[in-house]
Amino acid sequence: MKILSRFTKRKQRSVVSSRRPLDDKGLLHDIGASILDIAGTAGGMGILFGRILSRAAAFKLDRDEMMRNLYRMGVQSIPIVTVTALFTGGIMVVQAAPLVQRLGAHGLLGWGAGFGTLREIAPLLTALMINGRVGANNTAELGTMVVTEQIDALRILAIDPISFLVAPRMLAIVVTMFVSTIFADVLALLGAAWMGDLLLGVAPTTFYNGLTSGLLGIGDITSGLVKSVLFGIVVGLSSCHFGLQVRGGAPGVGRGVNATVVASAAGIFVLDYLASFTL
């Protein structure tokens, strides 16, 4: 009996040890699963973007819903965009102040602040602020509608959720991002001019002469505006996609909001990198 029990224990150990590599999936499995997950998310966003474009091209979208979202997303975002833009312009001057004083290049302060603000800083920071405020809120609203079966109710009533909810929100986010970037450009330059006068004694006329002296062109302005449209598409697609994919009640809504903020921020930086080479 002792020999039989020992043999049985050894056999069980060998079975467990033989199964252990199957249970331990390893690093390569995790990497492959992550790649497939990213590919699935990108494919879902692409399909959703195609549906939104088809509705927008045929003018099949709810105008009242779009106007409500333009007010909630655009007008109500003015305070945070204002604060961000004013301090962004001031920070640009604070960072450039030591070099300007060392070289005595006070006349180039407007060009230096305007170049970085118009092409990069204003659209990027505005996109991150809109992502945190508008994108997260849009995902939470759509996700709540999904878990409370409001989206299914629309389909039962023969109302297309893409035309009624998703397409107006997507267009509202893109328009909000574009207009907010223009607003942020103006306010950031005002903040930079004020800080230049306060910190370096550069008169506002000298600052704005540096902006209009010919060193800055129309391409510097359009570069930031094109980026704002791209950023708006990323935020709109991410928020709508993850909102419609919410599962699992209230915890699922929280996971969707988190995924939206992370995916949108990553997409903004990737597109910013690619657009900087192209534009």
HUMOCOR-V241010 format. One record per pair of residues at least 6 apart in sequence whose ideal C-beta (glycine too) atoms are under 6 Angstrom apart, sorted by the first residue. I is the first residue (numbers start at 1). J is the second residue. Records with the same first field share a line. If there is no record, write none. Layout:
I=J ; J
This chain:
44=241
45=237 ; 241
48=241
49=237
51=162
52=167 ; 170
55=61 ; 162 ; 163 ; 167
56=167
60=163
61=163 ; 167 ; 168
62=164 ; 168
65=168
66=168 ; 172
69=168 ; 169 ; 172
70=172
73=134 ; 172 ; 176
74=176
77=133
80=129
81=180 ; 184
82=187
84=125 ; 129
85=184 ; 187 ; 188
86=187 ; 191
88=121 ; 125 ; 188
89=188 ; 191 ; 192
90=191 ; 195
92=113 ; 116 ; 192
93=113 ; 192 ; 195 ; 196
96=112
97=199 ; 200
100=109
106=202
107=210
108=210
109=196 ; 202 ; 207 ; 210
110=207 ; 208 ; 210 ; 211
111=210 ; 215
113=192
114=211 ; 216
117=188
118=185 ; 220 ; 221 ; 224
119=220 ; 223 ; 224
122=184 ; 185 ; 188
123=181 ; 224 ; 227 ; 228
126=180 ; 181 ; 184
127=231 ; 268
130=177
131=235 ; 264
135=235 ; 239 ; 260 ; 264
136=257 ; 261
138=169 ; 239
139=239 ; 242 ; 243 ; 256 ; 257 ; 260
140=253 ; 257
142=243 ; 244
143=243 ; 246 ; 253 ; 256
144=253
145=151
146=246
147=249
151=161
154=161
166=240
170=236 ; 240
173=232 ; 235 ; 236
174=232 ; 236
177=228 ; 231 ; 232
178=228 ; 229
181=228
193=204 ; 207
196=202 ; 207
197=204
223=279
227=275
230=271
231=268
234=264 ; 267 ; 268
235=264
238=260 ; 263 ; 264
239=260
242=256 ; 259 ; 260
243=256
246=252 ; 253 ; 256
